[in-house]
Amino acid sequence: MDEQIFSDGIGTITVIGATVRLDFVALSPTERDPNGQPKAVFKQRIVMGVDGFMRSASKVQEAVQALSKMGAMQTTASPAPAPSTISGRSEESIVEPTLARGVEPAVPAQQRTGAAKPPFP
């Protein structure tokens, strides 16, 4: 069996030329932000070409649609804000995902309901 890495989400997506870097983060058990909440710390980076990233984004969208059909997605009255983009050089972009107001970070179905099966068919 291949090694598995746990992540609470993607902290930063950096695009430089034809390369996309996805920085995965996990909530720290010891580090806290100024509000006392667990701080997201870097865990792993995945680097891929733009074509591979675009195919991956399509697969993520399919999973989001499947979760939505299952009722696993929470809907809010206001749409999620667009991710903030910080541009450096003309060929580099950094995208930091943000959550909609009032939306808590996703908790795996196993933790939320105690179910042992994964949320996908």
SENU-206411 format. One record per residue (C-alpha): residue number from 1; residue in three letters; chain; x, y, z. Coordinates in nm, 4 decimals, decimal comma. Each point is the difference from the previous one (the first is absolute). Layout:
N
@pos = NUM; code = ALA; unit = A; xx = X; yy = Y; zz = Z
...
END
This chain:
121
@pos = 1; code = MET; unit = A; xx = 0,0000; yy = 0,0000; zz = 0,0000
@pos = 2; code = ASP; unit = A; xx = 0,1272; yy = 0,3469; zz = -0,0843
@pos = 3; code = GLU; unit = A; xx = 0,0686; yy = 0,2575; zz = 0,2688
@pos = 4; code = GLN; unit = A; xx = -0,2954; yy = 0,2261; zz = 0,0827
@pos = 5; code = ILE; unit = A; xx = 0,0288; yy = 0,3590; zz = 0,1171
@pos = 6; code = PHE; unit = A; xx = -0,2741; yy = 0,1728; zz = 0,1972
@pos = 7; code = SER; unit = A; xx = -0,0842; yy = 0,3614; zz = -0,0808
@pos = 8; code = ASP; unit = A; xx = -0,2606; yy = 0,2424; zz = 0,1291
@pos = 9; code = GLY; unit = A; xx = 0,0111; yy = 0,1816; zz = -0,3316
@pos = 10; code = ILE; unit = A; xx = 0,2016; yy = 0,1995; zz = -0,2484
@pos = 11; code = GLY; unit = A; xx = 0,1775; yy = 0,3012; zz = 0,1456
@pos = 12; code = THR; unit = A; xx = 0,1445; yy = 0,1543; zz = -0,3155
@pos = 13; code = ILE; unit = A; xx = -0,0070; yy = -0,0655; zz = -0,3731
@pos = 14; code = THR; unit = A; xx = 0,2915; yy = 0,1544; zz = -0,1881
@pos = 15; code = VAL; unit = A; xx = 0,0152; yy = 0,0165; zz = -0,3792
@pos = 16; code = ILE; unit = A; xx = 0,3377; yy = 0,0729; zz = -0,1571
@pos = 17; code = GLY; unit = A; xx = 0,0050; yy = -0,0305; zz = -0,3764
@pos = 18; code = ALA; unit = A; xx = -0,1378; yy = -0,3450; zz = -0,0880
@pos = 19; code = THR; unit = A; xx = 0,0470; yy = -0,1421; zz = 0,3523
@pos = 20; code = VAL; unit = A; xx = -0,2572; yy = -0,0076; zz = 0,2816
@pos = 21; code = ARG; unit = A; xx = 0,1030; yy = -0,0540; zz = 0,3617
@pos = 22; code = LEU; unit = A; xx = -0,2635; yy = -0,1087; zz = 0,2533
@pos = 23; code = ASP; unit = A; xx = 0,1039; yy = 0,0479; zz = 0,3626
@pos = 24; code = PHE; unit = A; xx = -0,2027; yy = -0,2243; zz = 0,2303
@pos = 25; code = VAL; unit = A; xx = -0,0472; yy = 0,1003; zz = 0,3641
@pos = 26; code = ALA; unit = A; xx = -0,1188; yy = -0,1601; zz = 0,3226
@pos = 27; code = LEU; unit = A; xx = -0,1231; yy = 0,1645; zz = 0,3178
@pos = 28; code = SER; unit = A; xx = 0,2765; yy = 0,0071; zz = 0,2590
@pos = 29; code = PRO; unit = A; xx = -0,0647; yy = -0,1662; zz = 0,3356
@pos = 30; code = THR; unit = A; xx = 0,2326; yy = 0,2511; zz = 0,1686
@pos = 31; code = GLU; unit = A; xx = 0,0146; yy = 0,3244; zz = -0,2033
@pos = 32; code = ARG; unit = A; xx = -0,2858; yy = 0,2515; zz = 0,0342
@pos = 33; code = ASP; unit = A; xx = -0,0977; yy = 0,3144; zz = -0,1893
@pos = 34; code = PRO; unit = A; xx = -0,0709; yy = 0,3292; zz = 0,1846
@pos = 35; code = ASN; unit = A; xx = -0,3648; yy = -0,1103; zz = 0,0487
@pos = 36; code = GLY; unit = A; xx = 0,1100; yy = -0,3229; zz = 0,1703
@pos = 37; code = GLN; unit = A; xx = -0,0994; yy = -0,2197; zz = -0,2945
@pos = 38; code = PRO; unit = A; xx = 0,2341; yy = -0,2761; zz = -0,1244
@pos = 39; code = LYS; unit = A; xx = 0,2425; yy = 0,1359; zz = -0,2587
@pos = 40; code = ALA; unit = A; xx = 0,0224; yy = -0,1600; zz = -0,3456
@pos = 41; code = VAL; unit = A; xx = 0,3563; yy = -0,1214; zz = -0,0548
@pos = 42; code = PHE; unit = A; xx = 0,1664; yy = -0,1250; zz = -0,3192
@pos = 43; code = LYS; unit = A; xx = 0,0052; yy = -0,3800; zz = -0,0379
@pos = 44; code = GLN; unit = A; xx = 0,0641; yy = -0,0987; zz = -0,3616
@pos = 45; code = ARG; unit = A; xx = 0,0384; yy = 0,1514; zz = -0,3472
@pos = 46; code = ILE; unit = A; xx = -0,1225; yy = -0,1468; zz = -0,3277
@pos = 47; code = VAL; unit = A; xx = 0,1461; yy = 0,1415; zz = -0,3197
@pos = 48; code = MET; unit = A; xx = -0,1647; yy = -0,0640; zz = -0,3373
@pos = 49; code = GLY; unit = A; xx = -0,0361; yy = 0,1502; zz = -0,3427
@pos = 50; code = VAL; unit = A; xx = -0,2902; yy = 0,2273; zz = -0,0868
@pos = 51; code = ASP; unit = A; xx = -0,1660; yy = -0,2738; zz = -0,2119
@pos = 52; code = GLY; unit = A; xx = 0,0112; yy = -0,2475; zz = 0,2886
@pos = 53; code = PHE; unit = A; xx = -0,1300; yy = 0,2654; zz = 0,2388
@pos = 54; code = MET; unit = A; xx = -0,2927; yy = 0,0800; zz = -0,2299
@pos = 55; code = ARG; unit = A; xx = -0,0916; yy = -0,3705; zz = -0,0233
@pos = 56; code = SER; unit = A; xx = 0,0279; yy = -0,0249; zz = 0,3798
@pos = 57; code = ALA; unit = A; xx = -0,2221; yy = 0,3054; zz = 0,0458
@pos = 58; code = SER; unit = A; xx = -0,2615; yy = -0,1727; zz = -0,2166
@pos = 59; code = LYS; unit = A; xx = 0,0152; yy = -0,3105; zz = 0,2228
@pos = 60; code = VAL; unit = A; xx = -0,0350; yy = 0,2136; zz = 0,3140
@pos = 61; code = GLN; unit = A; xx = -0,3072; yy = 0,1653; zz = -0,1534
@pos = 62; code = GLU; unit = A; xx = -0,1504; yy = -0,3453; zz = -0,0662
@pos = 63; code = ALA; unit = A; xx = 0,0548; yy = -0,0908; zz = 0,3675
@pos = 64; code = VAL; unit = A; xx = -0,1604; yy = 0,3286; zz = 0,1118
@pos = 65; code = GLN; unit = A; xx = -0,3046; yy = -0,0750; zz = -0,2155
@pos = 66; code = ALA; unit = A; xx = -0,0245; yy = -0,3540; zz = 0,1437
@pos = 67; code = LEU; unit = A; xx = 0,0205; yy = 0,1357; zz = 0,3556
@pos = 68; code = SER; unit = A; xx = -0,2632; yy = 0,2600; zz = -0,0817
@pos = 69; code = LYS; unit = A; xx = -0,2378; yy = -0,2663; zz = -0,1343
@pos = 70; code = MET; unit = A; xx = 0,0517; yy = -0,2019; zz = 0,3196
@pos = 71; code = GLY; unit = A; xx = -0,0867; yy = 0,3039; zz = 0,2120
@pos = 72; code = ALA; unit = A; xx = 0,3458; yy = 0,0100; zz = 0,1553
@pos = 73; code = MET; unit = A; xx = 0,0569; yy = 0,3613; zz = -0,1040
@pos = 74; code = GLN; unit = A; xx = -0,1222; yy = 0,2877; zz = 0,2140
@pos = 75; code = THR; unit = A; xx = -0,1533; yy = 0,2883; zz = -0,1897
@pos = 76; code = THR; unit = A; xx = 0,0156; yy = 0,3609; zz = 0,1171
@pos = 77; code = ALA; unit = A; xx = -0,2090; yy = 0,3045; zz = -0,0803
@pos = 78; code = SER; unit = A; xx = 0,3002; yy = 0,1890; zz = -0,1374
@pos = 79; code = PRO; unit = A; xx = 0,2313; yy = -0,1410; zz = -0,2662
@pos = 80; code = ALA; unit = A; xx = 0,3594; yy = -0,0796; zz = 0,0906
@pos = 81; code = PRO; unit = A; xx = 0,2387; yy = 0,2861; zz = -0,0696
@pos = 82; code = ALA; unit = A; xx = 0,2457; yy = -0,0445; zz = -0,2835
@pos = 83; code = PRO; unit = A; xx = 0,3442; yy = -0,1204; zz = 0,1059
@pos = 84; code = SER; unit = A; xx = 0,2476; yy = 0,2831; zz = 0,0497
@pos = 85; code = THR; unit = A; xx = 0,2751; yy = 0,0112; zz = -0,2593
@pos = 86; code = ILE; unit = A; xx = 0,3416; yy = 0,1474; zz = 0,0679
@pos = 87; code = SER; unit = A; xx = 0,2077; yy = 0,0606; zz = -0,3101
@pos = 88; code = GLY; unit = A; xx = 0,3756; yy = 0,0239; zz = -0,0011
@pos = 89; code = ARG; unit = A; xx = 0,1737; yy = -0,0224; zz = -0,3337
@pos = 90; code = SER; unit = A; xx = -0,2255; yy = -0,0035; zz = -0,3042
@pos = 91; code = GLU; unit = A; xx = 0,0352; yy = -0,3789; zz = -0,0314
@pos = 92; code = GLU; unit = A; xx = -0,0630; yy = -0,0731; zz = 0,3697
@pos = 93; code = SER; unit = A; xx = -0,3312; yy = -0,0053; zz = 0,1873
@pos = 94; code = ILE; unit = A; xx = -0,0776; yy = -0,1102; zz = 0,3526
@pos = 95; code = VAL; unit = A; xx = -0,3557; yy = -0,0924; zz = 0,0958
@pos = 96; code = GLU; unit = A; xx = -0,1005; yy = -0,0377; zz = 0,3629
@pos = 97; code = PRO; unit = A; xx = -0,3366; yy = -0,1751; zz = 0,0442
@pos = 98; code = THR; unit = A; xx = -0,2489; yy = 0,1649; zz = 0,2348
@pos = 99; code = LEU; unit = A; xx = -0,3180; yy = -0,1205; zz = 0,1690
@pos = 100; code = ALA; unit = A; xx = -0,3366; yy = 0,1701; zz = -0,0273
@pos = 101; code = ARG; unit = A; xx = -0,1146; yy = 0,1884; zz = 0,3079
@pos = 102; code = GLY; unit = A; xx = -0,1707; yy = -0,2282; zz = 0,2467
@pos = 103; code = VAL; unit = A; xx = 0,1317; yy = -0,3165; zz = -0,1641
@pos = 104; code = GLU; unit = A; xx = 0,2114; yy = -0,2231; zz = 0,2188
@pos = 105; code = PRO; unit = A; xx = 0,2872; yy = -0,1998; zz = -0,1530
@pos = 106; code = ALA; unit = A; xx = -0,1241; yy = -0,3326; zz = -0,1326
@pos = 107; code = VAL; unit = A; xx = 0,0067; yy = -0,2834; zz = 0,2507
@pos = 108; code = PRO; unit = A; xx = 0,0339; yy = -0,3474; zz = -0,1500
@pos = 109; code = ALA; unit = A; xx = -0,3302; yy = -0,1907; zz = 0,0034
@pos = 110; code = GLN; unit = A; xx = 0,1597; yy = -0,2620; zz = 0,2229
@pos = 111; code = GLN; unit = A; xx = 0,0630; yy = 0,2590; zz = 0,2742
@pos = 112; code = ARG; unit = A; xx = -0,3317; yy = 0,1778; zz = -0,0490
@pos = 113; code = THR; unit = A; xx = -0,2328; yy = -0,3003; zz = -0,0002
@pos = 114; code = GLY; unit = A; xx = 0,2108; yy = -0,2859; zz = 0,1250
@pos = 115; code = ALA; unit = A; xx = -0,0573; yy = -0,1781; zz = -0,3324
@pos = 116; code = ALA; unit = A; xx = 0,2758; yy = -0,2369; zz = -0,1028
@pos = 117; code = LYS; unit = A; xx = -0,0498; yy = 0,0179; zz = -0,3772
@pos = 118; code = PRO; unit = A; xx = 0,1462; yy = 0,2751; zz = -0,2235
@pos = 119; code = PRO; unit = A; xx = -0,2369; yy = 0,2686; zz = -0,1360
@pos = 120; code = PHE; unit = A; xx = 0,0455; yy = -0,1078; zz = -0,3659
@pos = 121; code = PRO; unit = A; xx = -0,1859; yy = -0,2848; zz = -0,1718
END
